[in-house]
Amino acid sequence: MRKQINKDTILSIIKQYQSFSDTINQHDIACEYIAKLNEPITARGVRKVIEELINQGEPILSTPCDPGGYCYGGEGNEVIQCVKRLRRKGIKILLRARRLKRNSQRGQLKLMEV
């Protein structure tokens, strides 16, 4: 049976980083987690836990900008920046899905014409 990941440890690691100028990436979170608990975790496992923590109400922000990574709470307008970026990304994904659906339907029509 697989051992449960300690979410509190991951949260305590992220809480040390409070702004976009001071973030930590999932690989470094995994390394700190392993050093603290001597238990294995992957970067993918870290991302899954972070998603769960966000869904539970933790104000964990992410940024792709240098140095990139995660921080807790953020400063100033960093929350607004993060929300805007996530919305733009979501809109792009929805547009891509619409184009894919439209293009696949066109392809089906071409097959029917043959």
Phi, psi and omega in degrees: 000139182285138181284142180292135176284136181276099182296325181298323179293317178297317178298318180295327176294313182294324182298343177287346184246118192246000181205168180295338178278353181218086183240172177224136181270169186295329178294315179292326175298315180299317180298316178295320179301312180298318180296322182285317189251350184055040178234141181287148172203145178259166176299323177296319176298320177298313181299320179296318179294318179299317178299317178297317180297318178297316179295336177273359175108004179284133182278067180267123180256157175229153176215139176274351183288155180298126011276351177072148179134209185243151171215167183254118174085311181080173180236153174050237184263020181296327177297315180297316178302315181296315180297315180299316180297316180295322178294315178301316180297317179297318179296318178299320179294317179295320178296319179296320178296319179296316179296319179299315180296314180298314182293324179289326177292322177297318178298322179293323178295321179296321178296324182288334181286336184291000000 
